[in-house]
Amino acid sequence: MMFVHYSIDDVVGVFEELTKKQPDSIFELPFWAHLQHLHNKYGLVVSCYCFFRNGCFSLANCTRYYKTEFERNSSWLRFGFHGYTGCEDYNLQALDESICQYRKVICNLREIVGENSLDTFPRIHTFRASRDFLHYLADNDILSLKGVLAADDDRISYSLTFSENEELKHQGILIKDNLCFLKTSQRFDGLGLRMQKKLFSHMGGHVILFTHEWLLYHPHNLKNKIKSVFIKQLMTISCKYYSKKGYCFAFPMDYNLNNNK
């Protein structure tokens, strides 16, 4: 089973832009247009993992006008939980507060992008979540998760033990407490030559690639503007590469990974 999945973390700013500009289509905005281009040309599928709030704007303020359009594109564009503001530590935060924040994100996303557009295999901010919070995420009455995307480096993901994390790093996948942990392969954010080569060195099995909204959406300084252009080029090149290598572009949530190690 060879599949590649792309995702974007920290997503919230584009919803604010959508609400302010009210275009005829979401794809009139450069952020969505770039992703649609990669989908139309190479078959890209992509998940956007969302925050609830950024400054004065929150998902509660977001327009619901484009729900139908989002759902029409849910075969390749989906949305999931990432965090509340980016300041939370879900390994240390009180469980009740974490649950409340999760429910707010999912309830609002359901109204904004529709049920069919929800992703049940997200990446939680900084790869941290307590075992109790993970138990809730795996079995709840609003949107139970099939799994979570784990770290692309040597840090211990979520509340795994050292030995469990080592198994995850070597096998790429771990099943624990009815939740699947899937190792992230690589991020686009590092621009060094060694990091670039790693984007194209994951042959066989699954490839999980990601970047952040702030690097694709209106970068605020020259350095990040240059990185944004380069990351978009790398996304295009990698899509072409994995397409030629016979990879399927897919969402982890759509695969039965429980029997694959």
Secondary structure, DSSP 8 states (H G I E B T S, - for coil): --EEEEEEEEE-HHHHHHHHH--SSGGGSHHHHHHHHHHHHH---EEEEE-SEETTEEGGGS--TTHHHHHHTTTTEEEEE--SSS---TTTS-HHHHHHHHHHHHHHHHHHH-GGGB-SS---GGG---HHHHHHHHS-SS---SEEEE-SSSS--TT--HHHHHHHHHHSEEEETTEEEEE--EES---SHHHHHHTT---SSEEEEEEEHHHHS--SSHHHHHHHHHHHHHHHHHHHHHHHTT-EE--GGGS--TT--
